[in-house]
């Protein structure tokens, strides 16, 4: 017997990618991403005019991390179109 895999992020109904989380683990990951983005903006880079590249790299890191979690814990993405 094989255990059914529980996804944290469903595939989008239309288009490619993932939708909003469907379990508490997914919501926690999304909340941590938002907290990291806001904390970075408020505390690490309050004036983005002085370090735009550092802010871009910081946000890029968190975006890649979020995508990796979605890829590992989400439904396999694929193009979905209206018919």
N, C-alpha and C positions, 0 to 999 in steps of 0.2 A: 504494500500500500504506500502511496505517496501522499505526503501532507500538502494540502492546498496552500499555495503561496499567498500571503497577505500583503497587499500593496499599500503603501502610504500615500501615493499620489496616483490618481487615475489618469489614463490617457485622455486628451481633449476630445470632445465630440467632433469638432471640425478643426482641421489644420493639423499641425505637428507639435508635439510637446505634451505637457502635463497640466492638469487643472488644479484646483484647490485641494488641499489634503482631505483624506477621508477617515483618518484616525488620529488619535492624540499625538502619536509620535511625529506625524507629518506636520501637525500644527505647531508642535514644539520646535521643530527644525525651522519652520517658517518664521516663528516668533524670534528665535535666536538670530536669524538673518537680519530681521528688521531692527532688532536691538543693536546688533553690531554695526549696521549702517548708520543708525541715528547716533550711537555713541561715538563712532569715528568722526562724524560730521561735527558734533558738538564739542568733543573733548580733544581728539587728536588733531583735527584739521579745522579749527574754528574759522580760519581765514584761508580759503582755498586759493586766493590770489598769490600766496607765498609759496605754496607747495602743490601745484595742481597734479604733477606727475605722481607724487607720493599718494595723494588721495585717489587717483585713478588706479594705481597698483593695489592699494588697500581694498577698494571696492571690487576690483577685478578678482582678487583672491577670494573674497566672500561669494562672488557670483559663480566662480568655478567650483567652489566647494558645494554650493547649493545645487548646481547642475549635477555634480557627481552623486550627491545623495539622491536626487530625483532619478538619475539613471540606474542606480543600484537598487533603490527601494520603490520605484514606480513601475507602472505597467509599461511594457515595451512600446515606445512611441512609433508612430507611423502616420502617413498622410491619410486623413479622413476627409472626404468631400460630401457635399450634399448630392443627393441623387434625385 
